[in-house]
């Protein structure tokens, strides 16, 4: 069975009580297509890099000895950390990593491929919801 799904960064905190589609409408002006269900849009938290922070072992392995994990605070609610805060922390943590320093694009996609889904799922309720939907289909 084919089930189209949309996965995007929320870019900001989702207001309490708002659905994914309500957030996308308010934030980006996106309307839910008439044939799309409420369960076909998922938010990758405020920014996908939040998932990277959930899997610090992969960050350490990817960036190597020069990676300064101490620049990534032990945030108790990763999905509540603002986009700019996550990006700034990753930038500081990888500043001494030379060509491997964190940046969107090739580095981010290589990291995304290597993430441990179980760690991301345990730290991020949004990821848990996405993975549960994928397992159903």
N, C-alpha and C positions, 0 to 999 in steps of 0.2 A: 504494500500500500504506500502510495506517495503522499506525503503530507508536507506541503510547503511551510517553511518557518522563516521568520525574520529574526535576526540576532544583531543588535546594534548597541553601542554604548549609550547609556542614558544621558551622559554629559553633565548631569546635575542630579541632586537628590530627588527622589520621587516623593511627591507629597503624600502624606498619610491618607489612606483610603482611595488613592487613585490607581486605576488599572494601568497596565503597560500602554494600551492604546490611548487612554486619557493623557498620560504623560507625553506620549509622542505627539498628540494633537496640540497640547498646550505648549510644549517646548519647541517643536519643529514644524507645526502646522500640517502634520501628516494625518490623513483620515484613514480609518480602517477600511480596507476594501470590502465591499458588500459580501463577497464570498469567503472572507477570512474570519476565522473564529477568534474568540478572546484568547484561546490557548495557542495561537500561532505566532505570537510576537513575544520575544524575550529580550530582556535588557542585560547586557554584559556589565552590570554595575555602572558606576559613573565613567569608568574608563577601563579598557581591557588590562592595563598594567596592574590593576588591583589583583587580578588572577595571578600575576607573576609573584606578587608579594606573598600570596598565599602558599607558594611553593618555594621557600627560601633555599631548599637543598638544590633545586635546579638553578637558581640564581648563582649560588656559590660555585657549582660545577661549571656553569657556562662562563662566568666572568673570571674565575680563578682567584689566585691569592691576593690580587690587588683590590678585589671587591670588598667594600667596607659595609658589611651588613649592619653595623651599629647605626648607620644613617637611616635605617628602616625601623621606626619605632614598633613596639609590639601592640599595634592597634587592636583593641578588643572587638571592634565592629568594622571590618575592612570595607564593607559596602557603604559605610557612612563617611569614609574619608574622601574629601573633595579631590577632584581630578588634578588640580594644580599641586596639591600637597603630595599626592602619589608620584606624579611626574618629577617634581623637584627632589623628592627623596631618592628615587632611582637614579637621577642625574648625579646627585652627590655621592651615592654609594658606588657608582661605576666610574667616577671621574678619573681615577688612576688606572683605568683598564685599557688605555690606548685605543687601538682600532676596534676593540670590543665594547667601548663605552656605549651605554644605552642610547638608542635613538629609534624613533618610529621608522618603520619600513623593514629593511632586511633583518635587522637585529630583533625587532619585535616579533616578526613572523617565525624566526628560528626558535625563539624562546617559547612561543605559543605551541609549536610542534612538540616541544620537550616536556611540557607541564605534566605533572602527575594529577590526573583528573580527580582522584580520591582526595588529595589534599585541597584542591580548589573547591570541590563539592562540600567538604567539611567546614571550610571557612566562609563560604559565600552562598547564602540561601538562593540567590538568583541562578547560580550555576547548578545548584541542586535541583531546582525546578526545571531547568533546561534538560539536564541529564535524565531526569525522571520521565519527561515527555519523550525524549529520544528512545528510551528503553521500552516505552509502551508501544512504539511503532516500529 
